[in-house]
Amino acid sequence: MINKEINRSQIYVDVAKLHIDCIKKGFLPSLGVKFLALLYRCIDESNFSTLIVKYKDCQLIGFVIGTLDHSKLYKKMFFYPLDLFIALIPIVFNLKKIIKIIEIRKHMSGSKRSKYSKAELLTICVHPDYRQQGIAVDLYEKLSNYFRSVFVYEFVIIVGQSLKANLFYKKRGVELVDEIQVHPNINSNLYIQKL
Ligand SMILES: CC(C)(COP(=O)(O)OP(=O)(O)OC[C@H]1O[C@@H](n2cnc3c(N)ncnc32)[C@H](O)[C@@H]1OP(=O)(O)O)[C@@H](O)C(=O)NCCC(=O)NCCS
């Protein structure tokens, strides 16, 4: 769901930058703007995921990303080998980051994650200047409508236990069903939102 007046490539860069600004300690943001912008392009172009953005006066103020199948997410990036190669240059020499990528892959195909719906809210972010104004609720509702439109009536949310966003999700009526470790020593809550 994209604002047609803004160039698509610019939207992917804007989303990558807002993600990095909003979740500074997250692993995905540490992969850099180029990697994230390519990932969001793939998400937007695929028929199993969605990128919903909200702009005000040409400034990105919030976005949400959801997928119908979390396990297919990164495969689509191989359709753009040159862009992927360029995005990976700063990462390939960083062993810690490579290990974390492998951990994410293992988590995605792991038996614990496989017990639950493949549909997932991957990230929601609102620009700090626009918080507490109901923007995230609006994005969340739009994502829920996307899932309903493809007859998906529950989705997973995995969020680090230390993040304040847990309170946001609890207010939306999610059910805490599990605790999961995508990376060692970092506990995340696994919620299910029923629609
Ligand atoms: C979580 C986040 C998306 C909420 O955005 P927002 O636009 O401020 O949320 P809303 O204004 O729509 O708030 C909806 C409700 O959640 C509550 N809420 C929102 N952020 C909250 C927070 N940090 N702590 C406690 N409650 C919060 C609001 O009080 C509001 O409650 P109400 O409906 O009773 O009034 C935003 O704080 C953010 O971008 N955080 C950083 C990124 C992040 O951690 N994302 C989640 C991980 S994927």
The ligand as a Gaussian input file, in Angstrom:
#p B3LYP/6-31G(d) Opt

LIG

0 1
 C        5.145000       0.893000      19.439000
 C        4.850000       2.069000      18.528000
 C        4.767000       1.587000      17.074000
 C        3.507000       2.708000      18.946000
 O        3.235000       3.773000      18.070000
 P        2.172000       4.962000      18.426000
 O        1.746000       5.569000      17.129000
 O        2.761000       5.853000      19.439000
 O        0.992000       4.154000      19.071000
 P       -0.502000       4.705000      19.181000
 O       -0.514000       6.186000      19.356000
 O       -1.271000       4.172000      18.026000
 O       -0.879000       4.043000      20.559000
 C       -1.849000       3.075000      20.716000
 C       -1.969000       2.695000      22.155000
 O       -0.779000       2.051000      22.612000
 C       -0.228000       2.776000      23.677000
 N        1.217000       2.864000      23.511000
 C        1.868000       3.183000      22.384000
 N        3.201000       3.172000      22.602000
 C        3.350000       2.847000      23.902000
 C        4.457000       2.690000      24.732000
 N        5.717000       2.864000      24.270000
 N        4.266000       2.340000      26.017000
 C        3.025000       2.169000      26.485000
 N        1.912000       2.295000      25.768000
 C        2.088000       2.632000      24.475000
 C       -0.824000       4.153000      23.613000
 O       -0.911000       4.729000      24.912000
 C       -2.192000       3.879000      23.060000
 O       -3.048000       3.438000      24.071000
 P       -4.588000       3.883000      24.090000
 O       -5.165000       3.232000      22.840000
 O       -5.099000       3.310000      25.338000
 O       -4.554000       5.367000      24.019000
 C        5.945000       3.165000      18.638000
 O        6.120000       3.465000      20.007000
 C        7.286000       2.794000      18.027000
 O        7.533000       3.024000      16.842000
 N        8.191000       2.221000      18.838000
 C        9.547000       1.885000      18.387000
 C        9.549000       0.731000      17.423000
 C        9.134000      -0.574000      18.086000
 O        9.555000      -0.907000      19.180000
 N        8.307000      -1.335000      17.343000
 C        7.801000      -2.600000      17.794000
 C        8.721000      -3.711000      17.539000
 S        8.412000      -4.411000      15.985000

